[in-house]
Amino acid sequence: MSDSEVIKFSLLVTGNPASSQNAASALQFCEAVLAAGHKICGVFFYLDGVLTASDLINPASDEVNIPDRWAALATQYKFALEVCVSASLRRGIVNEQEAAQLGLQHYNLKPPFLLSGLGQLAELSASCDRLIQF
């Protein structure tokens, strides 16, 4: 596939990974895009989708660990997993820096997920050919 045929995708994930199919469908879509030779510019998690970034998610042994699969895929293909900081704070997802600033004893943002603002979603949208929401 030539560079002119490669489609650059960004994804917006808004559904809770435990109670909706959004995060799993987005992950499967992402895997298919990469297998077809296209590019993922980044993934932005917003609203209940930010719960995907929790390092405390522990699914049953016969279930797919969606946060682990996202982390592995992003590391392998070197794209960012951006998590809306405002939506995260409302849902108890914090990184080490935010925990320290807020006086919290613990943090639970799973690496390589990163807290960022909505401006990053705008940048992802501008840098891709297609923005797909799940």
A tleap script that builds the chain and sets N, CA, C and O, in Angstrom:
source leaprc.protein.ff14SB
mol = sequence {
  NMET SER ASP SER GLU VAL ILE LYS PHE SER
  LEU LEU VAL THR GLY ASN PRO ALA SER SER
  GLN ASN ALA ALA SER ALA LEU GLN PHE CYS
  GLU ALA VAL LEU ALA ALA GLY HIE LYS ILE
  CYS GLY VAL PHE PHE TYR LEU ASP GLY VAL
  LEU THR ALA SER ASP LEU ILE ASN PRO ALA
  SER ASP GLU VAL ASN ILE PRO ASP ARG TRP
  ALA ALA LEU ALA THR GLN TYR LYS PHE ALA
  LEU GLU VAL CYS VAL SER ALA SER LEU ARG
  ARG GLY ILE VAL ASN GLU GLN GLU ALA ALA
  GLN LEU GLY LEU GLN HIE TYR ASN LEU LYS
  PRO PRO PHE LEU LEU SER GLY LEU GLY GLN
  LEU ALA GLU LEU SER ALA SER CYS ASP ARG
  LEU ILE GLN CPHE
}
set mol.1.N position { 0.858 -1.175 0.000 }
set mol.1.CA position { 0.000 0.000 0.000 }
set mol.1.C position { 0.901 1.234 0.000 }
set mol.1.O position { 1.799 1.353 0.834 }
set mol.2.N position { 0.661 2.143 -0.930 }
set mol.2.CA position { 1.457 3.368 -0.997 }
set mol.2.C position { 0.997 4.350 0.074 }
set mol.2.O position { -0.095 4.222 0.628 }
set mol.3.N position { 1.849 5.334 0.356 }
set mol.3.CA position { 1.501 6.337 1.370 }
set mol.3.C position { 0.221 7.083 1.024 }
set mol.3.O position { -0.525 7.492 1.914 }
set mol.4.N position { -0.033 7.262 -0.268 }
set mol.4.CA position { -1.253 7.987 -0.663 }
set mol.4.C position { -2.514 7.165 -0.431 }
set mol.4.O position { -3.613 7.718 -0.385 }
set mol.5.N position { -2.365 5.851 -0.285 }
set mol.5.CA position { -3.515 4.985 -0.045 }
set mol.5.C position { -3.785 4.746 1.439 }
set mol.5.O position { -4.835 4.221 1.810 }
set mol.6.N position { -2.839 5.132 2.278 }
set mol.6.CA position { -2.992 4.933 3.724 }
set mol.6.C position { -3.970 5.969 4.277 }
set mol.6.O position { -3.814 7.170 4.057 }
set mol.7.N position { -4.965 5.488 4.989 }
set mol.7.CA position { -5.950 6.369 5.627 }
set mol.7.C position { -5.556 6.540 7.092 }
set mol.7.O position { -5.267 5.565 7.787 }
set mol.8.N position { -5.547 7.779 7.546 }
set mol.8.CA position { -5.221 8.086 8.939 }
set mol.8.C position { -6.519 8.253 9.724 }
set mol.8.O position { -7.357 9.092 9.396 }
set mol.9.N position { -6.665 7.441 10.761 }
set mol.9.CA position { -7.862 7.449 11.601 }
set mol.9.C position { -7.540 7.980 12.996 }
set mol.9.O position { -6.448 7.753 13.516 }
set mol.10.N position { -8.483 8.676 13.589 }
set mol.10.CA position { -8.492 8.985 15.013 }
set mol.10.C position { -9.813 8.463 15.548 }
set mol.10.O position { -10.822 8.454 14.842 }
set mol.11.N position { -9.799 8.025 16.806 }
set mol.11.CA position { -11.008 7.459 17.406 }
set mol.11.C position { -11.414 8.248 18.637 }
set mol.11.O position { -10.568 8.750 19.378 }
set mol.12.N position { -12.709 8.349 18.844 }
set mol.12.CA position { -13.295 8.964 20.035 }
set mol.12.C position { -14.142 7.892 20.710 }
set mol.12.O position { -15.117 7.410 20.133 }
set mol.13.N position { -13.768 7.522 21.928 }
set mol.13.CA position { -14.463 6.458 22.664 }
set mol.13.C position { -15.206 7.092 23.834 }
set mol.13.O position { -14.595 7.741 24.683 }
set mol.14.N position { -16.536 6.903 23.878 }
set mol.14.CA position { -17.346 7.560 24.909 }
set mol.14.C position { -18.096 6.592 25.817 }
set mol.14.O position { -18.705 7.023 26.796 }
set mol.15.N position { -18.068 5.302 25.518 }
set mol.15.CA position { -18.859 4.352 26.289 }
set mol.15.C position { -18.088 3.670 27.403 }
set mol.15.O position { -16.890 3.415 27.281 }
set mol.16.N position { -18.775 3.381 28.476 }
set mol.16.CA position { -18.224 2.662 29.626 }
set mol.16.C position { -17.788 1.259 29.182 }
set mol.16.O position { -18.587 0.537 28.585 }
set mol.17.N position { -16.552 0.862 29.456 }
set mol.17.CA position { -16.076 -0.443 28.993 }
set mol.17.C position { -16.764 -1.624 29.670 }
set mol.17.O position { -16.734 -2.735 29.142 }
set mol.18.N position { -17.376 -1.405 30.817 }
set mol.18.CA position { -18.029 -2.501 31.542 }
set mol.18.C position { -19.507 -2.648 31.181 }
set mol.18.O position { -20.076 -3.727 31.347 }
set mol.19.N position { -20.134 -1.582 30.691 }
set mol.19.CA position { -21.569 -1.661 30.456 }
set mol.19.C position { -21.998 -1.331 29.029 }
set mol.19.O position { -23.193 -1.261 28.738 }
set mol.20.N position { -21.027 -1.130 28.139 }
set mol.20.CA position { -21.365 -0.902 26.736 }
set mol.20.C position { -20.333 -1.607 25.865 }
set mol.20.O position { -19.288 -2.047 26.346 }
set mol.21.N position { -20.636 -1.704 24.606 }
set mol.21.CA position { -19.745 -2.369 23.656 }
set mol.21.C position { -18.763 -1.378 23.026 }
set mol.21.O position { -17.897 -1.790 22.254 }
set mol.22.N position { -18.877 -0.082 23.338 }
set mol.22.CA position { -18.103 0.960 22.667 }
set mol.22.C position { -16.599 0.731 22.681 }
set mol.22.O position { -15.967 0.741 21.624 }
set mol.23.N position { -16.013 0.525 23.855 }
set mol.23.CA position { -14.558 0.390 23.952 }
set mol.23.C position { -14.072 -0.864 23.237 }
set mol.23.O position { -13.024 -0.839 22.591 }
set mol.24.N position { -14.816 -1.959 23.345 }
set mol.24.CA position { -14.426 -3.200 22.674 }
set mol.24.C position { -14.556 -3.068 21.164 }
set mol.24.O position { -13.686 -3.529 20.426 }
set mol.25.N position { -15.631 -2.443 20.698 }
set mol.25.CA position { -15.813 -2.243 19.256 }
set mol.25.C position { -14.736 -1.318 18.695 }
set mol.25.O position { -14.205 -1.560 17.610 }
set mol.26.N position { -14.418 -0.266 19.434 }
set mol.26.CA position { -13.361 0.652 19.003 }
set mol.26.C position { -12.026 -0.086 18.916 }
set mol.26.O position { -11.260 0.123 17.975 }
set mol.27.N position { -11.752 -0.931 19.877 }
set mol.27.CA position { -10.514 -1.706 19.878 }
set mol.27.C position { -10.458 -2.638 18.671 }
set mol.27.O position { -9.433 -2.711 17.994 }
set mol.28.N position { -11.540 -3.344 18.399 }
set mol.28.CA position { -11.578 -4.249 17.242 }
set mol.28.C position { -11.446 -3.473 15.939 }
set mol.28.O position { -10.768 -3.924 15.016 }
set mol.29.N position { -12.082 -2.320 15.856 }
set mol.29.CA position { -11.957 -1.474 14.672 }
set mol.29.C position { -10.502 -1.042 14.485 }
set mol.29.O position { -9.964 -1.097 13.379 }
set mol.30.N position { -9.888 -0.621 15.561 }
set mol.30.CA position { -8.498 -0.179 15.536 }
set mol.30.C position { -7.579 -1.307 15.062 }
set mol.30.O position { -6.706 -1.083 14.223 }
set mol.31.N position { -7.767 -2.504 15.587 }
set mol.31.CA position { -6.965 -3.660 15.178 }
set mol.31.C position { -7.145 -3.943 13.685 }
set mol.31.O position { -6.174 -4.245 12.992 }
set mol.32.N position { -8.375 -3.849 13.189 }
set mol.32.CA position { -8.649 -4.105 11.771 }
set mol.32.C position { -8.010 -3.031 10.884 }
set mol.32.O position { -7.458 -3.346 9.830 }
set mol.33.N position { -8.083 -1.784 11.301 }
set mol.33.CA position { -7.470 -0.676 10.555 }
set mol.33.C position { -5.963 -0.897 10.432 }
set mol.33.O position { -5.393 -0.758 9.349 }
set mol.34.N position { -5.337 -1.236 11.528 }
set mol.34.CA position { -3.887 -1.457 11.518 }
set mol.34.C position { -3.509 -2.682 10.693 }
set mol.34.O position { -2.514 -2.657 9.968 }
set mol.35.N position { -4.290 -3.746 10.795 }
set mol.35.CA position { -4.022 -4.963 10.023 }
set mol.35.C position { -4.155 -4.706 8.521 }
set mol.35.O position { -3.500 -5.367 7.716 }
set mol.36.N position { -5.003 -3.747 8.146 }
set mol.36.CA position { -5.197 -3.408 6.740 }
set mol.36.C position { -4.116 -2.455 6.214 }
set mol.36.O position { -4.114 -2.099 5.036 }
set mol.37.N position { -3.192 -2.042 7.108 }
set mol.37.CA position { -2.090 -1.184 6.673 }
set mol.37.C position { -2.330 0.305 6.817 }
set mol.37.O position { -1.536 1.112 6.335 }
set mol.38.N position { -3.428 0.681 7.480 }
set mol.38.CA position { -3.725 2.092 7.690 }
set mol.38.C position { -3.083 2.552 9.000 }
set mol.38.O position { -2.395 1.777 9.665 }
set mol.39.N position { -3.305 3.793 9.360 }
set mol.39.CA position { -2.643 4.385 10.527 }
set mol.39.C position { -3.660 4.902 11.539 }
set mol.39.O position { -4.711 5.428 11.172 }
set mol.40.N position { -3.327 4.743 12.815 }
set mol.40.CA position { -4.100 5.342 13.901 }
set mol.40.C position { -3.300 6.553 14.408 }
set mol.40.O position { -2.164 6.406 14.859 }
set mol.41.N position { -3.894 7.733 14.329 }
set mol.41.CA position { -3.230 8.946 14.824 }
set mol.41.C position { -3.306 9.023 16.342 }
set mol.41.O position { -2.388 9.527 16.988 }
set mol.42.N position { -4.401 8.522 16.911 }
set mol.42.CA position { -4.576 8.530 18.354 }
set mol.42.C position { -6.005 8.179 18.716 }
set mol.42.O position { -6.891 8.136 17.863 }
set mol.43.N position { -6.208 7.931 19.997 }
set mol.43.CA position { -7.527 7.593 20.522 }
set mol.43.C position { -7.801 8.538 21.687 }
set mol.43.O position { -6.956 8.718 22.564 }
set mol.44.N position { -8.986 9.138 21.687 }
set mol.44.CA position { -9.386 10.048 22.755 }
set mol.44.C position { -10.568 9.433 23.488 }
set mol.44.O position { -11.573 9.081 22.871 }
set mol.45.N position { -10.448 9.304 24.801 }
set mol.45.CA position { -11.490 8.737 25.650 }
set mol.45.C position { -12.197 9.892 26.361 }
set mol.45.O position { -11.562 10.749 26.974 }
set mol.46.N position { -13.529 9.889 26.263 }
set mol.46.CA position { -14.326 11.002 26.789 }
set mol.46.C position { -15.579 10.447 27.457 }
set mol.46.O position { -15.955 9.300 27.215 }
set mol.47.N position { -16.224 11.246 28.291 }
set mol.47.CA position { -17.409 10.839 29.055 }
set mol.47.C position { -17.095 9.527 29.786 }
set mol.47.O position { -16.022 9.413 30.379 }
set mol.48.N position { -17.998 8.532 29.763 }
set mol.48.CA position { -17.740 7.275 30.476 }
set mol.48.C position { -16.628 6.441 29.836 }
set mol.48.O position { -16.162 5.470 30.432 }
set mol.49.N position { -16.208 6.810 28.642 }
set mol.49.CA position { -15.101 6.116 27.998 }
set mol.49.C position { -13.799 6.231 28.778 }
set mol.49.O position { -12.912 5.391 28.632 }
set mol.50.N position { -13.677 7.278 29.615 }
set mol.50.CA position { -12.454 7.458 30.401 }
set mol.50.C position { -12.239 6.312 31.398 }
set mol.50.O position { -11.119 6.080 31.853 }
set mol.51.N position { -13.309 5.608 31.729 }
set mol.51.CA position { -13.178 4.489 32.671 }
set mol.51.C position { -12.296 3.373 32.102 }
set mol.51.O position { -11.796 2.536 32.853 }
set mol.52.N position { -12.105 3.358 30.787 }
set mol.52.CA position { -11.215 2.401 30.140 }
set mol.52.C position { -9.782 2.576 30.632 }
set mol.52.O position { -8.999 1.627 30.595 }
set mol.53.N position { -9.431 3.764 31.089 }
set mol.53.CA position { -8.071 4.079 31.497 }
set mol.53.C position { -7.766 3.738 32.960 }
set mol.53.O position { -6.668 4.018 33.440 }
set mol.54.N position { -8.707 3.149 33.655 }
set mol.54.CA position { -8.490 2.820 35.064 }
set mol.54.C position { -7.591 1.590 35.206 }
set mol.54.O position { -7.822 0.556 34.580 }
set mol.55.N position { -6.587 1.724 36.025 }
set mol.55.CA position { -5.688 0.597 36.307 }
set mol.55.C position { -6.324 -0.374 37.306 }
set mol.55.O position { -5.732 -1.403 37.630 }
set mol.56.N position { -7.520 -0.054 37.794 }
set mol.56.CA position { -8.198 -0.899 38.771 }
set mol.56.C position { -9.220 -1.840 38.145 }
set mol.56.O position { -9.838 -2.637 38.851 }
set mol.57.N position { -9.406 -1.756 36.830 }
set mol.57.CA position { -10.336 -2.663 36.161 }
set mol.57.C position { -9.760 -4.069 36.192 }
set mol.57.O position { -8.610 -4.291 35.814 }
set mol.58.N position { -10.569 -5.011 36.643 }
set mol.58.CA position { -10.122 -6.395 36.768 }
set mol.58.C position { -11.241 -7.324 36.314 }
set mol.58.O position { -12.010 -7.822 37.136 }
set mol.59.N position { -11.335 -7.561 34.996 }
set mol.59.CA position { -12.429 -8.409 34.503 }
set mol.59.C position { -12.245 -9.871 34.913 }
set mol.59.O position { -11.155 -10.288 35.306 }
set mol.60.N position { -13.316 -10.628 34.815 }
set mol.60.CA position { -13.260 -12.063 35.106 }
set mol.60.C position { -12.254 -12.736 34.172 }
set mol.60.O position { -11.966 -12.225 33.089 }
set mol.61.N position { -11.730 -13.867 34.590 }
set mol.61.CA position { -10.676 -14.535 33.824 }
set mol.61.C position { -11.120 -14.967 32.430 }
set mol.61.O position { -10.276 -15.154 31.553 }
set mol.62.N position { -12.412 -15.128 32.207 }
set mol.62.CA position { -12.888 -15.532 30.882 }
set mol.62.C position { -13.324 -14.335 30.025 }
set mol.62.O position { -13.897 -14.524 28.952 }
set mol.63.N position { -13.058 -13.107 30.488 }
set mol.63.CA position { -13.403 -11.896 29.754 }
set mol.63.C position { -12.138 -11.216 29.238 }
set mol.63.O position { -11.053 -11.387 29.793 }
set mol.64.N position { -12.299 -10.450 28.177 }
set mol.64.CA position { -11.189 -9.695 27.599 }
set mol.64.C position { -10.859 -8.514 28.508 }
set mol.64.O position { -11.756 -7.799 28.953 }
set mol.65.N position { -9.579 -8.314 28.781 }
set mol.65.CA position { -9.154 -7.152 29.551 }
set mol.65.C position { -8.919 -6.007 28.563 }
set mol.65.O position { -7.831 -5.865 28.006 }
set mol.66.N position { -9.945 -5.206 28.361 }
set mol.66.CA position { -9.908 -4.151 27.347 }
set mol.66.C position { -8.815 -3.114 27.621 }
set mol.66.O position { -8.097 -2.750 26.689 }
set mol.67.N position { -8.655 -2.621 28.856 }
set mol.67.CA position { -7.567 -1.664 29.093 }
set mol.67.C position { -6.184 -2.237 28.755 }
set mol.67.O position { -5.350 -1.533 28.186 }
set mol.68.N position { -5.938 -3.499 29.099 }
set mol.68.CA position { -4.649 -4.115 28.775 }
set mol.68.C position { -4.449 -4.220 27.270 }
set mol.68.O position { -3.348 -3.988 26.773 }
set mol.69.N position { -5.505 -4.567 26.544 }
set mol.69.CA position { -5.391 -4.690 25.078 }
set mol.69.C position { -5.150 -3.337 24.433 }
set mol.69.O position { -4.364 -3.228 23.492 }
set mol.70.N position { -5.829 -2.290 24.939 }
set mol.70.CA position { -5.571 -0.944 24.425 }
set mol.70.C position { -4.121 -0.554 24.672 }
set mol.70.O position { -3.452 -0.039 23.777 }
set mol.71.N position { -3.638 -0.797 25.879 }
set mol.71.CA position { -2.265 -0.425 26.233 }
set mol.71.C position { -1.255 -1.147 25.341 }
set mol.71.O position { -0.307 -0.531 24.853 }
set mol.72.N position { -1.450 -2.422 25.130 }
set mol.72.CA position { -0.520 -3.202 24.300 }
set mol.72.C position { -0.533 -2.717 22.854 }
set mol.72.O position { 0.522 -2.580 22.236 }
set mol.73.N position { -1.720 -2.459 22.315 }
set mol.73.CA position { -1.832 -2.024 20.926 }
set mol.73.C position { -1.191 -0.648 20.720 }
set mol.73.O position { -0.468 -0.430 19.748 }
set mol.74.N position { -1.462 0.269 21.638 }
set mol.74.CA position { -0.897 1.620 21.531 }
set mol.74.C position { 0.622 1.590 21.648 }
set mol.74.O position { 1.316 2.340 20.962 }
set mol.75.N position { 1.133 0.731 22.508 }
set mol.75.CA position { 2.581 0.608 22.663 }
set mol.75.C position { 3.201 0.003 21.406 }
set mol.75.O position { 4.233 0.474 20.929 }
set mol.76.N position { 2.577 -1.027 20.882 }
set mol.76.CA position { 3.101 -1.694 19.690 }
set mol.76.C position { 3.111 -0.767 18.473 }
set mol.76.O position { 4.092 -0.730 17.731 }
set mol.77.N position { 2.028 -0.022 18.267 }
set mol.77.CA position { 1.903 0.814 17.068 }
set mol.77.C position { 2.221 2.285 17.323 }
set mol.77.O position { 2.095 3.114 16.421 }
set mol.78.N position { 2.626 2.606 18.526 }
set mol.78.CA position { 3.098 3.931 18.896 }
set mol.78.C position { 2.095 5.056 18.589 }
set mol.78.O position { 2.401 6.001 17.861 }
set mol.79.N position { 0.902 4.927 19.158 }
set mol.79.CA position { -0.074 6.017 19.090 }
set mol.79.C position { -0.539 6.323 20.509 }
set mol.79.O position { -0.454 5.479 21.401 }
set mol.80.N position { -1.028 7.538 20.701 }
set mol.80.CA position { -1.412 8.011 22.034 }
set mol.80.C position { -2.818 7.585 22.416 }
set mol.80.O position { -3.720 7.520 21.581 }
set mol.81.N position { -2.979 7.299 23.698 }
set mol.81.CA position { -4.287 7.052 24.314 }
set mol.81.C position { -4.559 8.240 25.227 }
set mol.81.O position { -4.109 8.268 26.372 }
set mol.82.N position { -5.295 9.215 24.718 }
set mol.82.CA position { -5.570 10.455 25.442 }
set mol.82.C position { -6.877 10.318 26.208 }
set mol.82.O position { -7.851 9.771 25.692 }
set mol.83.N position { -6.896 10.814 27.436 }
set mol.83.CA position { -8.060 10.699 28.304 }
set mol.83.C position { -8.435 12.101 28.784 }
set mol.83.O position { -7.598 12.818 29.332 }
set mol.84.N position { -9.680 12.486 28.579 }
set mol.84.CA position { -10.127 13.818 28.982 }
set mol.84.C position { -9.969 13.995 30.493 }
set mol.84.O position { -10.540 13.240 31.281 }
set mol.85.N position { -9.201 14.985 30.877 }
set mol.85.CA position { -8.907 15.185 32.291 }
set mol.85.C position { -10.159 15.560 33.083 }
set mol.85.O position { -10.344 15.073 34.198 }
set mol.86.N position { -11.017 16.410 32.535 }
set mol.86.CA position { -12.227 16.814 33.266 }
set mol.86.C position { -13.163 15.637 33.485 }
set mol.86.O position { -13.665 15.434 34.591 }
set mol.87.N position { -13.399 14.856 32.425 }
set mol.87.CA position { -14.267 13.686 32.552 }
set mol.87.C position { -13.645 12.654 33.498 }
set mol.87.O position { -14.357 11.963 34.226 }
set mol.88.N position { -12.331 12.557 33.481 }
set mol.88.CA position { -11.637 11.604 34.348 }
set mol.88.C position { -11.776 11.975 35.815 }
set mol.88.O position { -12.090 11.127 36.650 }
set mol.89.N position { -11.543 13.238 36.124 }
set mol.89.CA position { -11.633 13.678 37.521 }
set mol.89.C position { -13.040 13.460 38.069 }
set mol.89.O position { -13.202 13.105 39.237 }
set mol.90.N position { -14.053 13.669 37.236 }
set mol.90.CA position { -15.440 13.452 37.672 }
set mol.90.C position { -15.725 11.981 37.964 }
set mol.90.O position { -16.641 11.659 38.721 }
set mol.91.N position { -14.937 11.092 37.363 }
set mol.91.CA position { -15.180 9.654 37.498 }
set mol.91.C position { -14.091 8.946 38.306 }
set mol.91.O position { -14.012 7.718 38.311 }
set mol.92.N position { -13.255 9.730 38.989 }
set mol.92.CA position { -12.262 9.153 39.892 }
set mol.92.C position { -11.049 8.550 39.222 }
set mol.92.O position { -10.413 7.663 39.790 }
set mol.93.N position { -10.711 9.006 38.030 }
set mol.93.CA position { -9.510 8.545 37.343 }
set mol.93.C position { -8.484 9.673 37.417 }
set mol.93.O position { -8.712 10.756 36.877 }
set mol.94.N position { -7.364 9.426 38.080 }
set mol.94.CA position { -6.326 10.451 38.243 }
set mol.94.C position { -4.945 9.850 38.010 }
set mol.94.O position { -4.708 8.672 38.275 }
set mol.95.N position { -4.037 10.690 37.508 }
set mol.95.CA position { -2.642 10.268 37.396 }
set mol.95.C position { -1.895 10.693 38.657 }
set mol.95.O position { -2.480 11.296 39.558 }
set mol.96.N position { -0.629 10.384 38.717 }
set mol.96.CA position { 0.154 10.676 39.922 }
set mol.96.C position { 0.209 12.177 40.209 }
set mol.96.O position { 0.092 12.596 41.360 }
set mol.97.N position { 0.387 12.980 39.170 }
set mol.97.CA position { 0.473 14.426 39.346 }
set mol.97.C position { -0.837 15.010 39.863 }
set mol.97.O position { -0.827 15.811 40.799 }
set mol.98.N position { -1.962 14.622 39.269 }
set mol.98.CA position { -3.265 15.120 39.720 }
set mol.98.C position { -3.552 14.675 41.151 }
set mol.98.O position { -4.083 15.448 41.949 }
set mol.99.N position { -3.202 13.433 41.477 }
set mol.99.CA position { -3.421 12.938 42.837 }
set mol.99.C position { -2.659 13.793 43.842 }
set mol.99.O position { -3.193 14.138 44.896 }
set mol.100.N position { -1.415 14.135 43.520 }
set mol.100.CA position { -0.605 14.965 44.425 }
set mol.100.C position { -1.217 16.363 44.556 }
set mol.100.O position { -1.304 16.903 45.659 }
set mol.101.N position { -1.637 16.944 43.438 }
set mol.101.CA position { -2.217 18.290 43.476 }
set mol.101.C position { -3.517 18.332 44.265 }
set mol.101.O position { -3.821 19.329 44.922 }
set mol.102.N position { -4.284 17.247 44.200 }
set mol.102.CA position { -5.572 17.196 44.883 }
set mol.102.C position { -5.477 16.632 46.305 }
set mol.102.O position { -6.483 16.557 47.010 }
set mol.103.N position { -4.285 16.241 46.719 }
set mol.103.CA position { -4.100 15.689 48.055 }
set mol.103.C position { -4.648 14.283 48.213 }
set mol.103.O position { -5.016 13.874 49.314 }
set mol.104.N position { -4.702 13.542 47.113 }
set mol.104.CA position { -5.193 12.163 47.157 }
set mol.104.C position { -4.040 11.213 47.470 }
set mol.104.O position { -2.896 11.471 47.097 }
set mol.105.N position { -4.343 10.130 48.146 }
set mol.105.CA position { -3.304 9.173 48.524 }
set mol.105.C position { -2.923 8.232 47.388 }
set mol.105.O position { -1.834 7.659 47.399 }
set mol.106.N position { -3.805 8.069 46.411 }
set mol.106.CA position { -3.578 7.081 45.355 }
set mol.106.C position { -3.898 7.669 43.989 }
set mol.106.O position { -4.612 8.665 43.880 }
set mol.107.N position { -3.370 7.049 42.964 }
set mol.107.CA position { -3.728 7.374 41.587 }
set mol.107.C position { -3.995 6.060 40.855 }
set mol.107.O position { -3.537 4.999 41.280 }
set mol.108.N position { -4.737 6.139 39.756 }
set mol.108.CA position { -5.140 4.905 39.097 }
set mol.108.C position { -5.177 4.984 37.569 }
set mol.108.O position { -5.835 4.162 36.931 }
set mol.109.N position { -4.490 5.947 36.979 }
set mol.109.CA position { -4.436 6.027 35.524 }
set mol.109.C position { -3.456 4.979 35.008 }
set mol.109.O position { -2.287 4.965 35.392 }
set mol.110.N position { -3.937 4.116 34.148 }
set mol.110.CA position { -3.145 3.006 33.621 }
set mol.110.C position { -2.176 3.525 32.548 }
set mol.110.O position { -2.602 4.219 31.624 }
set mol.111.N position { -0.898 3.204 32.657 }
set mol.111.CA position { 0.024 3.545 31.569 }
set mol.111.C position { -0.286 2.676 30.351 }
set mol.111.O position { -0.637 1.512 30.545 }
set mol.112.N position { -0.185 3.137 29.159 }
set mol.112.CA position { 0.331 4.430 28.691 }
set mol.112.C position { -0.749 5.493 28.465 }
set mol.112.O position { -0.508 6.449 27.729 }
set mol.113.N position { -1.930 5.355 29.074 }
set mol.113.CA position { -2.973 6.373 28.948 }
set mol.113.C position { -2.452 7.692 29.513 }
set mol.113.O position { -1.705 7.702 30.491 }
set mol.114.N position { -2.845 8.799 28.896 }
set mol.114.CA position { -2.400 10.131 29.313 }
set mol.114.C position { -3.599 11.041 29.522 }
set mol.114.O position { -4.529 11.035 28.716 }
set mol.115.N position { -3.588 11.824 30.595 }
set mol.115.CA position { -4.634 12.821 30.794 }
set mol.115.C position { -4.356 14.007 29.873 }
set mol.115.O position { -3.214 14.452 29.759 }
set mol.116.N position { -5.384 14.514 29.224 }
set mol.116.CA position { -5.231 15.679 28.354 }
set mol.116.C position { -6.562 16.412 28.262 }
set mol.116.O position { -7.578 15.938 28.771 }
set mol.117.N position { -6.549 17.551 27.619 }
set mol.117.CA position { -7.751 18.352 27.487 }
set mol.117.C position { -8.445 18.126 26.153 }
set mol.117.O position { -7.960 17.391 25.293 }
set mol.118.N position { -9.590 18.776 26.005 }
set mol.118.CA position { -10.358 18.651 24.772 }
set mol.118.C position { -9.610 19.223 23.570 }
set mol.118.O position { -9.917 18.879 22.429 }
set mol.119.N position { -8.635 20.092 23.819 }
set mol.119.CA position { -7.814 20.616 22.727 }
set mol.119.C position { -7.097 19.500 21.985 }
set mol.119.O position { -6.865 19.594 20.780 }
set mol.120.N position { -6.744 18.438 22.713 }
set mol.120.CA position { -6.083 17.304 22.075 }
set mol.120.C position { -7.031 16.582 21.123 }
set mol.120.O position { -6.599 16.068 20.091 }
set mol.121.N position { -8.309 16.541 21.457 }
set mol.121.CA position { -9.288 15.950 20.541 }
set mol.121.C position { -9.350 16.760 19.249 }
set mol.121.O position { -9.438 16.193 18.160 }
set mol.122.N position { -9.303 18.079 19.371 }
set mol.122.CA position { -9.307 18.940 18.179 }
set mol.122.C position { -8.060 18.683 17.336 }
set mol.122.O position { -8.141 18.634 16.109 }
set mol.123.N position { -6.916 18.520 17.981 }
set mol.123.CA position { -5.674 18.225 17.250 }
set mol.123.C position { -5.750 16.872 16.551 }
set mol.123.O position { -5.335 16.741 15.399 }
set mol.124.N position { -6.279 15.868 17.246 }
set mol.124.CA position { -6.440 14.553 16.617 }
set mol.124.C position { -7.349 14.641 15.402 }
set mol.124.O position { -7.069 14.039 14.365 }
set mol.125.N position { -8.434 15.389 15.529 }
set mol.125.CA position { -9.379 15.550 14.432 }
set mol.125.C position { -8.719 16.225 13.235 }
set mol.125.O position { -8.975 15.853 12.089 }
set mol.126.N position { -7.879 17.209 13.497 }
set mol.126.CA position { -7.214 17.939 12.418 }
set mol.126.C position { -6.101 17.126 11.758 }
set mol.126.O position { -5.752 17.380 10.605 }
set mol.127.N position { -5.540 16.152 12.477 }
set mol.127.CA position { -4.389 15.408 11.951 }
set mol.127.C position { -4.763 14.134 11.208 }
set mol.127.O position { -3.885 13.430 10.708 }
set mol.128.N position { -6.053 13.828 11.129 }
set mol.128.CA position { -6.455 12.557 10.520 }
set mol.128.C position { -7.354 12.783 9.308 }
set mol.128.O position { -7.825 13.890 9.047 }
set mol.129.N position { -7.571 11.695 8.583 }
set mol.129.CA position { -8.510 11.728 7.465 }
set mol.129.C position { -9.932 11.427 7.932 }
set mol.129.O position { -10.900 11.929 7.359 }
set mol.130.N position { -10.054 10.603 8.978 }
set mol.130.CA position { -11.361 10.189 9.494 }
set mol.130.C position { -11.342 10.177 11.029 }
set mol.130.O position { -10.412 9.651 11.640 }
set mol.131.N position { -12.357 10.750 11.629 }
set mol.131.CA position { -12.566 10.669 13.072 }
set mol.131.C position { -13.798 9.799 13.283 }
set mol.131.O position { -14.888 10.129 12.816 }
set mol.132.N position { -13.619 8.688 13.987 }
set mol.132.CA position { -14.691 7.724 14.207 }
set mol.132.C position { -15.053 7.717 15.693 }
set mol.132.O position { -14.174 7.596 16.546 }
set mol.133.N position { -16.347 7.847 16.003 }
set mol.133.CA position { -16.795 7.834 17.393 }
set mol.133.C position { -17.450 6.504 17.736 }
set mol.133.O position { -18.240 5.960 16.965 }
set mol.134.N position { -17.101 5.994 18.914 }
set mol.134.CA position { -17.691 4.764 19.453 }
set mol.134.C position { -18.288 5.085 20.805 }
set mol.134.O position { -18.846 4.204 21.459 }
savepdb mol mol.pdb
quit
